[in-house]
Amino acid sequence: MPFRQISRRPALMALPLIFLSSGLLATVLTGSSLASQHDVTDGPYVFAPDRKPDNASWICHSEHKQTHIDSPKVLRPENCGELPQPTLHELKNTVEADSFSGVDTIVAFSDVHGQYDVMHTLLRNQGVIDKDDNWALGKAHLVITGDMFDRGPQINEVLWLVYQLDKQAQEAGGRLHLLMGNHEQMVLKGDLRYIHPRYKVTEELTDRKYDALYGTETELGQWLRSKHTLVKINDMLFMHGGISPDWLETDLTISKANNLYREHIDTPKQEIKQSELLNFLFYKNGPTWYRGYFKGKNMLNEKQIDQLLAHFGVNHIVVGHTSQDRVLGRFNNKIIAIDSSIKRGESGELLWVEDGKLSRGLYQGGKVSLTSDQD
């Protein structure tokens, strides 16, 4: 049944646990509940108390199934669609460097918002992944400037593919940089206003709030909490929203900001608001929310852009967050906008940087040079 706006009703008491021959555990909710009204398949949610993966929760046609994890490969239960079967790795505990030089090839995109099919098609057509969905970029760096969460219906599919590519990139001598956007921050802090309605079924069946499914005792939650919010590669600075002139009034560095974001990602909003610096970083004109490079009465001019570039010692600032119809250059490509509206679920583009040459990677394949709009 398609989703419609309905009020959430209390679920009836769960039936006794059913032990399946495959070693799975199934909890089936019945009665007047969201699960009884919608057919949802979702997961896996891997729980890793003490950083050791223990069990996975799956939603299989609106039934909750649990599997015990006794090997790195997380196997999907029977009759549970085509959900990811990730191979777990230790990068969830690793905080990478946030500055790199001498990188020949960089690829970047942003704001997937749960649109797995569009992201997958784009990565395949652009040769970022091969026919088996493995890393195909060699020693290149792939940057995703946030907002994997919210709006769309396939968040876990997106996250598990990126999780796998993260490991494979390092094994190949490259890197994958998943940066935190405002919607990652919102979900991890329990602001669930923009989750897709299907995740209400997952909440009901697992008896956990959606943010708890990415909490500190989960595999994906630990992995996400190791990630940066800003990264500098060659002469380019990447982030989700943008750098505002307010940054210049602080003593922040890229590394200090990244550390503060990680340290306070679980700090309640009311406490964040009591600190002028943290309030700037997480809200206001901070790097995950700022939109001042685009239209509006507060749009920066090129002189102000040049001051920001000089401060960081870069020639380009690359951002998502503000939707465009394509990868867009502004101010002679000093600002590059890579939110190509994948969130609409129709198409999208990549930014390619190859030996300093800037190109747009098109949805159907192929590339065209990135030219700046007229400012």
C-alpha positions as CSV (number, residue, x, y, z in Angstrom):
1,M,0.0,0.0,0.0
2,P,1.5,3.4,-0.9
3,F,2.3,5.7,1.9
4,R,-0.1,8.5,2.9
5,Q,-0.2,10.9,5.8
6,I,-1.7,9.0,8.7
7,S,-1.5,9.4,12.5
8,R,0.7,6.9,14.3
9,R,-1.3,4.4,16.3
10,P,0.1,2.4,19.2
11,A,1.1,-1.1,18.0
12,L,-0.4,-4.1,19.7
13,M,1.8,-6.3,21.8
14,A,4.3,-8.3,19.8
15,L,3.7,-12.0,19.3
16,P,6.2,-14.3,20.9
17,L,9.5,-14.5,19.2
18,I,9.7,-17.2,16.4
19,F,12.9,-19.1,16.0
20,L,13.5,-19.8,12.3
21,S,15.5,-22.8,11.0
22,S,18.1,-20.5,9.6
23,G,19.0,-19.2,13.0
24,L,17.1,-16.0,12.6
25,L,14.8,-14.4,15.1
26,A,11.6,-12.9,13.8
27,T,9.3,-10.5,15.7
28,V,6.0,-10.0,13.9
29,L,3.7,-7.1,14.8
30,T,0.1,-7.4,14.0
31,G,-3.1,-5.4,14.5
32,S,-3.8,-1.7,14.0
33,S,-0.2,-0.6,13.3
34,L,1.7,1.0,10.5
35,A,3.4,-2.3,9.8
36,S,0.0,-3.9,9.1
37,Q,-0.8,-1.2,6.6
38,H,2.4,-1.0,4.6
39,D,4.8,-3.4,3.0
40,V,8.3,-2.2,4.0
41,T,11.7,-3.9,3.5
42,D,14.6,-2.1,5.1
43,G,18.0,-2.6,6.7
44,P,20.3,-4.0,7.9
45,Y,20.9,-2.1,11.1
46,V,24.0,-3.5,12.6
47,F,24.4,-3.1,16.4
48,A,28.0,-3.0,17.7
49,P,28.2,-2.5,21.4
50,D,31.7,-2.0,22.6
51,R,32.6,-1.5,18.9
52,K,32.1,-5.2,18.2
53,P,29.3,-6.1,15.7
54,D,26.8,-8.4,17.5
55,N,23.5,-8.6,15.6
56,A,21.6,-7.0,12.7
57,S,18.0,-6.0,12.5
58,W,16.1,-6.3,9.2
59,I,12.6,-5.4,8.1
60,C,11.4,-8.0,5.6
61,H,8.0,-7.2,4.2
62,S,7.0,-5.5,7.5
63,E,8.4,-8.3,9.7
64,H,11.3,-7.7,12.0
65,K,14.0,-10.3,11.7
66,Q,17.3,-10.4,13.6
67,T,20.5,-12.2,12.6
68,H,23.5,-12.9,14.7
69,I,26.8,-11.7,13.3
70,D,29.7,-14.2,13.5
71,S,31.7,-13.2,10.4
72,P,32.5,-9.9,8.7
73,K,29.9,-10.7,6.0
74,V,26.4,-9.7,7.1
75,L,24.0,-12.1,5.4
76,R,20.5,-11.2,4.5
77,P,17.5,-13.3,5.7
78,E,15.4,-15.2,3.2
79,N,12.5,-13.3,1.6
80,C,14.0,-9.9,2.4
81,G,14.3,-8.3,-1.0
82,E,17.7,-7.2,-2.3
83,L,18.9,-5.4,0.8
84,P,22.6,-4.8,1.2
85,Q,24.8,-7.6,2.6
86,P,27.8,-5.5,3.7
87,T,31.2,-6.8,4.7
88,L,32.1,-5.1,8.0
89,H,35.5,-3.4,8.4
90,E,37.4,-1.4,11.0
91,L,37.4,2.1,9.3
92,K,34.5,3.1,11.6
93,N,37.2,3.7,14.3
94,T,39.6,5.6,12.0
95,V,39.8,9.4,11.8
96,E,41.5,10.3,8.5
97,A,43.6,13.3,7.7
98,D,41.7,16.3,6.6
99,S,44.2,17.8,4.2
100,F,45.8,16.2,1.1
101,S,48.1,17.3,-1.7
102,G,49.4,15.8,-4.9
103,V,46.0,14.1,-5.8
104,D,45.7,13.7,-9.6
105,T,42.0,13.0,-9.8
106,I,39.1,14.1,-7.6
107,V,35.4,13.3,-8.1
108,A,32.7,14.9,-6.1
109,F,28.9,15.0,-5.6
110,S,26.4,15.8,-2.9
111,D,22.9,15.7,-1.5
112,V,21.7,12.2,-2.4
113,H,18.9,12.2,0.2
114,G,18.2,8.5,0.0
115,Q,17.9,8.4,-3.9
116,Y,20.0,5.2,-4.2
117,D,19.0,4.3,-7.7
118,V,20.0,7.7,-9.1
119,M,23.3,7.7,-7.2
120,H,24.0,4.1,-8.3
121,T,23.3,4.8,-12.0
122,L,25.4,8.0,-11.9
123,L,28.4,6.2,-10.3
124,R,28.1,3.3,-12.8
125,N,27.8,5.5,-15.9
126,Q,30.8,7.6,-14.8
127,G,33.1,4.7,-14.0
128,V,33.3,5.4,-10.3
129,I,32.1,1.8,-9.6
130,D,32.3,-1.3,-11.8
131,K,29.6,-3.7,-12.8
132,D,29.8,-5.4,-9.4
133,D,29.6,-2.1,-7.6
134,N,33.2,-2.1,-6.5
135,W,35.6,0.9,-6.4
136,A,36.9,1.6,-9.9
137,L,38.7,4.9,-9.3
138,G,42.1,3.6,-8.3
139,K,44.1,6.2,-6.5
140,A,41.6,9.0,-7.1
141,H,39.7,10.7,-4.2
142,L,35.9,10.7,-4.1
143,V,34.3,13.5,-2.0
144,I,30.6,13.4,-1.0
145,T,29.7,16.7,0.7
146,G,26.9,15.4,2.9
147,D,23.2,15.0,3.1
148,M,22.8,11.3,2.5
149,F,20.0,11.3,5.0
150,D,16.3,12.4,4.9
151,R,13.6,12.9,2.3
152,G,14.2,9.8,0.2
153,P,13.4,6.1,0.7
154,Q,16.7,4.2,0.5
155,I,19.0,5.7,3.1
156,N,20.6,2.4,4.2
157,E,21.2,1.3,0.6
158,V,23.1,4.6,0.1
159,L,25.1,4.4,3.3
160,W,26.1,0.8,3.0
161,L,27.4,1.3,-0.6
162,V,29.4,4.3,0.5
163,Y,30.7,2.3,3.6
164,Q,31.9,-0.5,1.3
165,L,33.6,2.0,-1.1
166,D,35.3,3.7,1.8
167,K,37.3,0.5,2.5
168,Q,37.9,-0.4,-1.1
169,A,39.2,3.1,-1.9
170,Q,41.9,2.9,0.8
171,E,42.9,-0.6,-0.4
172,A,43.4,0.8,-3.9
173,G,45.5,3.7,-2.7
174,G,42.7,6.3,-3.1
175,R,40.3,7.8,-0.6
176,L,36.6,8.4,-0.1
177,H,35.7,11.4,2.0
178,L,32.1,11.4,3.3
179,L,31.5,14.8,4.8
180,M,28.8,15.6,7.3
181,G,25.9,17.8,6.1
182,N,23.2,19.5,8.1
183,H,20.9,16.5,7.6
184,E,23.4,14.1,9.1
185,Q,23.7,16.4,12.0
186,M,19.9,16.7,12.3
187,V,19.2,12.9,12.3
188,L,22.1,12.1,14.7
189,K,20.7,14.8,17.1
190,G,17.2,13.4,16.9
191,D,15.6,16.0,14.5
192,L,13.5,13.6,12.5
193,R,11.2,16.0,10.7
194,Y,12.4,15.0,7.2
195,I,12.6,11.2,7.4
196,H,10.7,9.3,4.8
197,P,7.4,7.9,6.1
198,R,8.6,4.3,5.6
199,Y,11.0,4.7,8.4
200,K,8.1,5.1,10.8
201,V,7.4,1.4,10.2
202,T,11.0,0.6,10.9
203,E,10.8,2.5,14.2
204,E,7.7,0.7,15.1
205,L,9.0,-2.8,14.4
206,T,12.4,-2.3,16.0
207,D,11.0,-0.4,18.9
208,R,13.7,2.2,18.4
209,K,13.6,5.8,17.4
210,Y,15.1,6.4,14.0
211,D,18.2,8.2,15.3
212,A,18.9,5.3,17.7
213,L,19.3,3.1,14.6
214,Y,22.4,5.2,13.9
215,G,23.4,5.6,17.5
216,T,26.8,5.2,19.1
217,E,26.4,1.5,19.5
218,T,25.7,0.8,15.8
219,E,28.1,0.1,13.0
220,L,27.0,2.9,10.7
221,G,26.6,5.3,13.7
222,Q,30.2,4.8,14.7
223,W,31.4,5.1,11.1
224,L,29.5,8.3,10.6
225,R,30.9,9.8,13.8
226,S,34.5,9.3,12.6
227,K,33.9,11.6,9.5
228,H,35.0,15.1,8.8
229,T,32.9,18.1,7.9
230,L,35.5,19.9,5.9
231,V,38.4,18.5,3.8
232,K,41.1,20.3,1.8
233,I,42.5,18.5,-1.3
234,N,45.1,20.2,-3.4
235,D,43.8,23.8,-4.0
236,M,40.2,22.9,-3.2
237,L,38.2,23.2,0.0
238,F,35.1,20.9,0.3
239,M,32.2,21.2,2.7
240,H,28.4,20.9,2.6
241,G,27.1,24.5,2.8
242,G,29.9,27.0,2.6
243,I,32.3,29.2,4.5
244,S,30.9,32.6,5.5
245,P,32.9,35.7,6.4
246,D,32.0,35.0,10.0
247,W,34.6,32.3,10.0
248,L,37.3,34.9,9.7
249,E,36.3,36.4,13.0
250,T,37.1,33.1,14.8
251,D,40.3,31.2,15.6
252,L,39.1,28.1,13.8
253,T,41.2,25.9,11.6
254,I,39.9,23.1,9.4
255,S,41.1,20.5,11.9
256,K,39.8,22.3,15.0
257,A,36.4,22.6,13.4
258,N,36.3,19.0,12.4
259,N,37.2,17.9,15.9
260,L,34.5,20.2,17.4
261,Y,31.9,18.7,15.1
262,R,32.9,15.1,16.1
263,E,33.1,16.0,19.8
264,H,29.6,17.6,19.9
265,I,27.6,15.7,17.3
266,D,25.6,14.2,20.1
267,T,25.4,17.3,22.3
268,P,21.8,18.5,22.7
269,K,20.8,21.5,20.7
270,Q,20.0,23.6,23.8
271,E,23.6,23.1,25.0
272,I,25.0,24.0,21.6
273,K,23.1,27.2,21.6
274,Q,24.8,28.3,24.8
275,S,28.2,28.4,23.1
276,E,28.7,31.2,20.5
277,L,31.3,29.1,18.7
278,L,29.4,25.9,18.6
279,N,26.2,27.8,17.7
280,F,28.1,29.2,14.7
281,L,29.4,25.8,13.6
282,F,26.2,23.8,13.9
283,Y,23.7,26.5,13.0
284,K,23.7,30.1,11.9
285,N,26.2,30.7,9.2
286,G,28.3,27.6,9.8
287,P,29.8,25.4,7.1
288,T,26.8,23.0,7.0
289,W,24.1,25.6,6.6
290,Y,25.6,28.7,4.8
291,R,24.2,29.6,1.3
292,G,25.8,33.0,0.7
293,Y,27.4,32.2,-2.6
294,F,24.1,32.2,-4.4
295,K,21.1,34.5,-5.1
296,G,19.8,36.7,-2.3
297,K,20.4,40.0,-0.6
298,N,23.3,38.6,1.4
299,M,25.1,37.0,-1.5
300,L,28.9,37.6,-1.3
301,N,30.8,39.5,-4.0
302,E,33.9,38.3,-5.6
303,K,36.2,40.4,-3.4
304,Q,34.7,38.7,-0.3
305,I,35.1,35.3,-2.1
306,D,38.8,36.1,-2.7
307,Q,39.3,36.9,1.0
308,L,38.0,33.5,1.9
309,L,40.1,31.7,-0.7
310,A,43.2,33.5,0.5
311,H,42.5,32.6,4.2
312,F,42.5,28.9,3.4
313,G,45.2,29.0,0.7
314,V,42.9,27.5,-2.0
315,N,41.6,28.5,-5.4
316,H,38.2,26.8,-5.2
317,I,35.5,26.2,-2.6
318,V,33.2,23.2,-3.4
319,V,29.8,23.0,-1.8
320,G,26.5,21.1,-1.9
321,H,23.3,22.1,0.1
322,T,21.9,24.7,-2.4
323,S,20.1,22.9,-5.2
324,Q,21.1,23.4,-8.8
325,D,20.1,21.8,-12.1
326,R,23.7,20.8,-12.8
327,V,27.2,21.1,-11.4
328,L,27.6,24.8,-11.5
329,G,30.7,27.2,-11.4
330,R,30.4,30.7,-10.0
331,F,32.8,33.6,-9.8
332,N,35.1,32.1,-12.5
333,N,34.8,28.7,-10.9
334,K,36.1,29.9,-7.6
335,I,32.9,28.6,-6.1
336,I,31.7,25.2,-7.4
337,A,28.2,24.0,-6.6
338,I,27.8,20.2,-6.7
339,D,24.2,19.7,-5.4
340,S,22.8,18.8,-8.9
341,S,19.4,17.8,-7.4
342,I,19.9,14.1,-7.1
343,K,17.3,14.5,-4.4
344,R,14.6,14.8,-7.0
345,G,15.1,11.1,-7.9
346,E,15.5,11.8,-11.7
347,S,19.2,12.5,-12.5
348,G,22.4,14.1,-11.3
349,E,26.0,15.0,-12.1
350,L,29.5,14.7,-10.7
351,L,32.4,17.1,-10.6
352,W,35.6,15.8,-12.1
353,V,39.0,17.3,-11.4
354,E,41.7,15.7,-13.5
355,D,45.2,17.3,-13.4
356,G,43.5,20.6,-12.6
357,K,40.9,20.4,-15.4
358,L,37.3,20.8,-14.2
359,S,34.5,18.8,-15.9
360,R,30.9,17.9,-15.3
361,G,30.2,14.1,-15.3
362,L,26.8,13.6,-16.9
363,Y,24.1,11.2,-15.8
364,Q,24.1,9.2,-19.0
365,G,27.9,9.1,-19.1
366,G,30.5,11.4,-20.7
367,K,31.9,14.7,-19.5
368,V,31.8,18.3,-20.5
369,S,34.0,21.2,-19.4
370,L,32.8,23.1,-16.4
371,T,32.3,26.7,-17.4
372,S,31.4,29.5,-14.9
373,D,28.1,31.3,-15.1
374,Q,28.2,35.0,-15.7
375,D,28.5,36.9,-12.3
